[in-house]
Amino acid sequence: MPIVQLVRFPYRLGGILLLGVGIWLNIWADNLFKKAETTVKPFEESSALIVEGPFRASRHPMYLGMALALLGVGLLLGSLVALLVALLVPFAFIAAMEIAFIKHEERALETTFGEEYNRYRRQVRRWL
């Protein structure tokens, strides 16, 4: 069963698009952190609030990019097991990020940037 291809060529190539968008989101967001000379590490204090680029559409574009990349790999592989994993793993990843990182990050950003962050949070959705 694991090798049965549920998604056939050329449809599997859609996974390349999702994988590419996921990687691109991560690189774009990471470059904005570097440009602002602030940390990308979740448990370190930020010195700048980034609200440009992909952060205009998502408060967590790097996590979104990782979830899209996971989904893309599953679609690209196209097998039954890969598709099951591709559907379950991104949701598990999102739940883990919510619990392990996002709540902490958002509390820290609110503490550091106060009303500026609250205004941003009201304008931009967490994921999309």
GIVEN-V423129 format. One record per residue. PHI is phi in radians with two decimals (NA if undefined). Layout:
[[PHI] [PHI]]
This chain:
[[NA] [-1.07] [-1.61] [-1.13] [-1.49] [-1.48] [-1.97] [-1.64] [-1.12] [-1.62] [-1.12] [-1.08] [-1.11] [-1.03] [-1.10] [-1.11] [-1.08] [-1.10] [-1.07] [-1.10] [-1.10] [-1.08] [-1.13] [-1.07] [-1.04] [-1.15] [-1.15] [-1.05] [-1.12] [-1.06] [-1.13] [-1.18] [-1.09] [-1.11] [-1.05] [-1.45] [0.94] [-2.19] [-1.39] [-1.73] [-1.33] [-1.03] [-1.81] [-1.83] [-1.29] [-1.35] [-1.83] [-2.58] [-1.71] [-1.64] [-2.26] [-1.88] [1.03] [-1.19] [-1.26] [-1.32] [-1.86] [-2.55] [-1.29] [-2.37] [-1.15] [-1.25] [-1.16] [-1.06] [-1.07] [-1.13] [-1.14] [-1.12] [-1.10] [-1.07] [-1.11] [-1.10] [-1.08] [-1.08] [-1.16] [-1.08] [-1.23] [1.26] [-1.45] [-1.01] [-1.12] [-1.05] [-1.22] [-1.08] [-1.11] [-1.09] [-1.47] [-1.50] [-1.09] [-1.03] [-1.20] [-1.15] [-1.07] [-1.06] [-1.09] [-1.12] [-1.14] [-1.02] [-1.33] [-1.46] [-2.19] [-1.08] [-1.04] [-1.13] [-1.04] [-1.18] [-1.10] [-1.13] [-1.15] [-1.14] [-1.12] [-1.31] [-1.93] [0.95] [-1.12] [-1.04] [-1.23] [-1.06] [-1.11] [-1.07] [-1.09] [-1.23] [-1.59] [-2.13] [-1.24] [-1.11] [-1.88] [-2.62]]
